[in-house]
Amino acid sequence: MSRFIRNAWYMAAWSEELTDQLLSRRVFDRQIVLFRRKDGAAQALADRCPHRFAPLSRGTRDGDAIVCAYHGLRFDGSGRCVRNPYADAIPHQAQVDSWAVVERHDILWLWGGTTGTADPALIPDFSPVAESSQVHAVRGYTLLRAPYEYGIDNLMDLSHIEFVHRGSFAGNGVIFAGTHRVREEGAAIHSDWWMPDVAAPSHTRGIYPPDMRCDHWLDMRWDAPASMALQVGSTPKGRPREEGIAVDQAHILTPATADTTHYFWASARRYELDSKELDGMLRTLFQQAFDEEDKPIIQAAYENLEGTDFWDAKPISLGVDAGGLRVRRRLKALLAREQDSR
């Protein structure tokens, strides 16, 4: 039985990762090669030639096709072999799997199901982190050695900031002065924190006076299966949100295998757009938070289960777990629905 929801959009890469070269990446336990056609459109094929199983990513792009490095078979964006250099006839089985790809908001989205069922309307909205004349984003990637659900647990419960992120994002306990609300809006699940009348948070440094009192919020939105958008915002105490400062972030998880996960992140801002110094500071901060703080504890927790299923381990639950638990139950229901329909 598959552990992955197939009829969903997964992030395969940042747009900037896919140049005129071939890009190989493992997604939902399949090795996939991504490439661009001459018109720039992205394509995705299984990264294995059906002849002698060489990785197609070791080959070359030729126009709108990939040429296998081993024996020169040529495959177009649909996965069909269009040239056999040894004969005019092309074997009927000379075909590789292909996936629908849509490029939106500087992200390459891969549909996990059959190409005919792909619905671009289901792609989550990450327009707030897309580059524009008013927005600049710092982006990154890390590999998490745990299932993607464990990354969701971490992100849907931001109270861990006060303990895990003492060297980066911790706010001297301000999150405990706030209220936590989990809500559903359409197919999305939200996990929101509201912290009124607190000291100016770190993201306002240099903009608000350090002694200013602020109303602070952390709003997380989850879209199936593992795309999360976070807004970190503050406004002078008692003022509307529209008058404040907000930073939009993307936290998108894509299963590589059953127990490894691609973690793509971005932080967008609407001020100091050309500041390389700020870019560097933010990149260092996020890399510290994710690579040195989040990853070690998430991976250690998963390893500590020693192969036991999450639910079979009978985890105790706290109020702050409400968002993550609701997502886990939703994922379980979505997967069961897919299995029943096959």
C-alpha positions in Angstrom: 0.0 0.0 0.0 1.4 3.4 -1.0 2.2 5.9 1.8 1.8 8.8 -0.6 -1.2 10.7 -1.8 -0.9 10.6 -5.6 -3.7 13.0 -6.7 -2.0 16.1 -5.4 0.6 18.7 -6.3 4.1 18.4 -4.9 6.9 20.9 -5.1 9.7 19.4 -7.2 12.1 22.4 -7.2 12.5 26.1 -7.2 12.2 27.5 -10.7 15.8 28.8 -10.5 17.1 25.3 -9.9 16.1 24.1 -13.4 18.3 25.8 -15.9 19.2 24.4 -19.3 20.7 21.3 -17.6 18.9 18.2 -16.5 17.9 17.9 -12.9 17.4 14.6 -11.1 15.4 14.4 -7.9 13.7 11.6 -6.0 10.0 12.4 -5.3 7.5 10.0 -3.7 10.1 7.2 -4.0 10.5 7.7 -7.8 13.7 9.0 -9.4 12.5 11.8 -11.7 14.4 13.9 -14.3 13.3 17.4 -14.9 14.2 19.5 -18.0 13.1 22.5 -20.0 11.9 22.5 -23.5 13.2 25.1 -26.0 10.3 27.3 -25.0 11.2 27.1 -21.3 8.3 24.8 -20.3 9.3 22.3 -17.7 8.9 18.5 -18.3 9.2 15.6 -15.9 10.1 12.0 -16.8 11.1 8.8 -15.0 14.9 8.9 -14.7 15.5 5.5 -16.1 15.9 4.4 -19.7 13.8 1.3 -20.4 16.6 -0.2 -22.6 19.4 -0.9 -20.1 18.1 1.3 -17.2 20.7 4.1 -17.4 19.7 7.3 -15.6 18.3 9.7 -18.3 19.7 12.5 -16.2 23.2 11.4 -17.3 22.2 12.2 -20.9 21.8 15.5 -22.7 18.9 17.7 -23.6 18.4 18.0 -27.4 15.7 20.4 -28.4 12.5 19.3 -26.7 13.9 15.8 -25.8 16.4 13.9 -23.7 19.1 11.7 -25.3 20.2 8.7 -23.2 23.9 8.7 -22.6 24.2 4.9 -22.9 22.8 4.1 -26.4 21.3 7.3 -27.7 17.6 6.6 -27.4 15.7 9.9 -27.6 12.6 10.6 -25.4 10.2 13.5 -25.7 8.4 15.3 -22.9 5.6 12.8 -22.9 8.1 10.0 -22.2 7.8 8.5 -25.7 10.9 7.3 -27.5 11.0 9.3 -30.8 14.4 8.0 -32.1 16.2 4.7 -32.2 19.7 5.4 -33.7 20.1 1.7 -34.6 17.0 1.2 -36.7 13.9 3.0 -38.1 11.6 0.9 -35.9 11.1 1.9 -32.3 10.2 -0.8 -29.8 6.6 -0.5 -28.5 7.8 -0.6 -24.9 10.2 2.3 -25.4 8.3 4.6 -23.1 9.0 6.1 -19.7 6.5 7.5 -17.2 5.8 11.2 -17.3 4.2 13.7 -14.9 2.4 16.9 -15.4 4.4 20.0 -14.3 3.2 23.5 -13.7 5.5 26.5 -13.0 3.8 29.0 -10.7 5.0 31.5 -8.1 8.7 30.5 -8.9 7.9 26.9 -8.0 7.9 23.8 -10.2 4.8 21.8 -9.1 4.6 18.1 -10.0 1.3 16.2 -10.1 1.6 12.9 -8.4 -1.2 11.1 -10.3 -1.7 10.4 -14.0 -1.3 13.4 -16.2 -4.9 13.5 -17.3 -6.2 14.1 -13.8 -3.9 17.1 -13.1 -5.9 20.2 -12.1 -3.8 23.4 -11.8 -6.6 25.0 -9.9 -5.6 22.9 -6.9 -2.1 24.4 -6.7 -1.7 26.2 -3.4 -1.3 30.0 -3.5 2.3 31.0 -2.8 2.1 34.4 -4.7 3.2 36.3 -1.5 6.7 34.7 -1.8 7.0 35.1 -5.6 9.6 37.6 -6.8 8.3 40.9 -8.2 9.2 44.6 -8.3 7.7 44.9 -4.8 8.8 41.6 -3.3 12.2 39.9 -2.8 12.6 36.4 -1.4 15.5 34.5 0.1 15.1 30.8 -0.7 16.7 27.6 0.5 16.5 23.8 0.8 17.5 21.1 3.2 17.0 17.3 3.3 15.1 16.0 6.4 15.8 12.4 7.3 12.3 11.7 8.6 8.8 11.3 7.0 7.2 14.5 5.8 4.4 14.2 8.5 7.0 14.8 11.2 7.9 18.1 9.4 4.2 19.0 9.4 4.0 18.4 13.1 6.8 20.8 13.7 5.4 23.5 11.5 1.8 23.3 12.6 2.9 23.7 16.3 5.0 26.9 16.4 5.1 26.8 20.2 8.3 24.8 19.8 10.0 28.1 18.8 10.6 29.0 22.5 12.5 25.8 23.1 14.1 24.6 19.9 15.0 28.0 18.4 16.6 29.7 21.4 19.5 30.6 19.2 17.4 32.0 16.4 13.7 32.8 16.5 12.8 32.5 20.2 10.9 35.4 21.7 11.5 35.2 25.4 8.3 33.4 26.0 6.0 35.8 24.2 4.2 33.0 22.4 2.8 31.9 25.8 1.3 35.3 26.3 -0.9 34.7 23.3 -3.8 32.5 22.1 -3.8 29.7 19.7 -6.6 28.9 17.2 -7.0 26.1 14.7 -9.5 26.5 12.0 -10.5 25.2 8.6 -11.1 27.3 5.5 -12.1 25.3 2.5 -9.6 22.4 2.1 -6.9 24.3 4.1 -6.2 24.0 7.8 -4.9 27.0 9.7 -2.9 27.1 12.9 -2.7 30.7 14.1 -1.1 32.5 17.1 -2.1 35.9 18.3 0.1 37.7 20.8 -1.1 41.2 21.8 0.9 43.8 23.6 4.4 42.2 23.4 7.9 43.6 22.9 8.8 44.3 19.3 9.7 41.0 17.6 13.0 40.4 15.9 11.6 40.9 12.3 10.8 44.5 13.2 14.4 45.3 14.2 15.6 48.5 12.7 12.0 49.5 11.7 10.2 49.8 15.0 11.9 51.2 18.1 13.1 48.4 20.3 10.9 49.6 23.2 7.7 49.7 21.2 4.8 47.5 22.3 3.3 45.5 19.4 0.5 43.1 18.5 2.2 40.1 17.0 0.8 37.2 14.9 2.0 33.9 13.4 -0.5 32.6 10.9 0.2 29.1 9.3 -1.8 27.7 6.5 -1.6 24.0 5.4 -2.6 22.7 2.0 -2.6 19.0 1.2 -0.4 17.2 1.2 2.4 19.2 2.8 2.5 22.9 1.6 2.6 25.5 4.3 2.5 29.2 4.1 3.4 31.3 7.2 2.9 35.0 7.8 4.9 36.5 10.6 3.5 40.0 11.4 3.5 42.8 13.9 1.7 46.1 14.2 2.0 48.9 16.8 -0.2 48.0 19.8 -3.9 48.4 19.0 -3.4 49.3 15.3 -4.8 47.3 12.4 -2.7 44.6 10.8 -2.7 46.6 7.5 -0.5 49.2 9.3 2.0 46.7 10.4 5.0 44.8 9.0 4.5 41.3 7.7 7.0 38.7 6.4 5.6 35.9 4.2 7.3 32.5 4.2 6.9 29.2 2.4 7.6 25.9 4.1 7.0 23.2 1.6 7.7 19.5 2.2 7.9 16.9 -0.5 8.5 13.2 0.3 11.6 11.8 -1.3 11.2 8.4 0.2 9.1 6.9 3.0 11.5 8.3 5.5 13.3 11.3 3.9 11.8 14.6 2.9 12.8 17.6 0.8 12.2 20.8 2.8 12.0 23.9 0.6 11.7 27.3 2.4 11.5 30.9 1.4 11.2 34.2 3.2 9.8 37.2 1.3 10.0 40.9 2.2 8.7 44.2 0.9 11.5 46.5 2.2 15.2 46.8 1.6 14.8 44.7 -1.6 18.3 45.2 -2.8 20.1 44.6 0.5 22.6 41.8 0.0 23.6 42.2 3.7 20.1 41.4 4.8 19.9 38.5 2.4 23.0 37.0 3.9 21.8 37.6 7.5 18.4 36.0 6.8 20.0 33.0 5.0 22.3 32.4 7.9 19.4 32.7 10.4 17.2 30.3 8.5 19.9 27.8 7.9 20.7 27.8 11.6 17.1 27.4 12.5 16.4 24.5 10.1 19.7 22.7 9.9 21.0 23.1 13.4 17.8 23.4 15.5 14.8 21.8 13.8 16.4 18.9 11.9 18.4 17.3 14.8 15.3 17.1 17.1 12.9 16.0 14.4 15.3 13.3 13.1 16.1 12.1 16.7 12.4 11.8 17.6 11.8 9.7 14.4 14.8 7.5 15.0 13.7 7.1 18.6 10.5 5.3 17.5 12.7 2.5 16.1 10.3 1.7 13.3 7.1 1.9 15.4 4.2 3.7 13.6 3.4 7.1 15.0 -0.2 6.1 16.1 0.9 2.7 17.4 3.3 4.5 19.7 0.3 6.1 21.4 1.6 9.7 21.6 0.1 11.9 24.3 -1.4 15.2 23.0 -1.2 18.7 24.2 -3.5 21.6 23.1 -0.8 23.0 20.9 -0.8 19.7 18.9 -4.3 20.4 17.5 -3.2 21.7 14.1 -0.7 18.9 13.5 -3.2 16.2 14.6 -5.9 17.6 12.4 -3.6 17.5 9.4 -2.5 13.9 10.2 -6.1 12.8 10.3 -6.9 14.6 7.1 -3.9 12.9 5.4 -5.0 9.5 6.6 -8.5 10.1 5.3 -7.3 11.4 1.9 -5.0 8.4 1.5 -7.8 5.9 2.4 -10.1 7.6 -0.1 -7.5 7.1 -2.8 -6.9 3.5 -1.9 -10.6 2.8 -2.0 -11.0 4.3 -5.4 -8.4 2.2 -7.1 
